Amino acid sequence: MVTLPPHQSRLIEMVFPPQTNHYGTLFGGQALALMDKAAFVTASRYARRNIVTACSEKIDFHCPVKQGQLVDMLGTVISTGR
């Protein structure tokens, strides 16, 4: 098992049928929720405080994620501030 530094975390989730649309691919909102979950875990581990998502500027979806596939998310703290 690889140990990540405190400013990183990795989450792996499987895509289940309730998370998919009629094409059998992950809903965009579900993808955003998974990304936010990874960001929350990473920031919480790093700061050891209460954390909230303040904003997200732009998200581009490049390929569909199909039902039954694994989503591997790597969260990294790249800057901090108030």
C-alpha positions in Angstrom: 0.0 0.0 0.0 1.3 3.4 -0.9 1.2 6.1 1.7 0.3 9.5 0.4 1.6 12.8 1.9 -0.8 14.8 4.1 -1.8 17.2 1.3 -3.1 14.3 -0.8 -5.8 11.6 -0.6 -7.1 9.0 -3.0 -10.7 7.7 -3.1 -12.0 4.9 -5.4 -15.7 4.5 -6.0 -17.7 2.2 -8.2 -20.5 3.6 -10.4 -23.8 1.9 -9.6 -27.1 2.0 -11.6 -28.8 4.7 -9.5 -25.9 7.1 -10.4 -26.4 6.7 -14.1 -28.6 8.2 -16.8 -30.5 6.4 -19.5 -27.3 6.0 -21.5 -25.8 4.0 -18.6 -23.2 6.7 -17.9 -22.5 8.6 -14.7 -24.7 11.7 -14.2 -22.7 14.9 -14.2 -24.0 15.9 -10.8 -22.9 12.6 -9.4 -19.4 13.1 -10.9 -19.3 16.6 -9.2 -20.4 15.0 -5.9 -17.6 12.5 -6.1 -15.1 15.2 -6.9 -16.4 17.3 -4.0 -16.1 14.3 -1.7 -12.5 13.8 -2.6 -11.8 17.5 -2.1 -13.4 17.5 1.3 -11.5 14.4 2.5 -8.2 15.9 1.3 -8.8 19.4 2.7 -10.1 18.0 6.0 -7.1 15.7 6.5 -4.7 18.6 5.7 -6.4 21.3 7.8 -7.7 19.2 10.6 -10.6 21.7 10.8 -14.2 22.2 9.5 -14.0 22.6 5.7 -16.6 23.7 3.1 -16.5 24.0 -0.7 -16.4 27.7 -1.5 -16.6 27.5 -5.3 -15.6 25.6 -8.4 -14.7 27.6 -11.4 -15.0 25.3 -14.4 -15.5 21.5 -15.0 -15.0 19.9 -18.4 -16.1 16.3 -18.9 -13.9 14.6 -21.4 -15.2 11.0 -21.5 -18.2 9.2 -20.1 -17.9 6.9 -17.0 -20.0 3.8 -17.5 -22.0 1.8 -14.9 -19.7 -0.8 -13.2 -16.5 1.2 -13.8 -14.3 2.4 -11.0 -13.7 6.2 -10.5 -10.2 6.8 -9.1 -10.0 10.3 -7.5 -6.7 11.9 -6.3 -7.2 15.0 -4.2 -4.3 17.4 -3.8 -4.1 20.7 -1.8 -2.4 23.2 -4.1 -2.9 26.4 -2.1 -4.4 27.6 1.1 -5.9 30.9 2.2 -8.8 32.7 4.0 
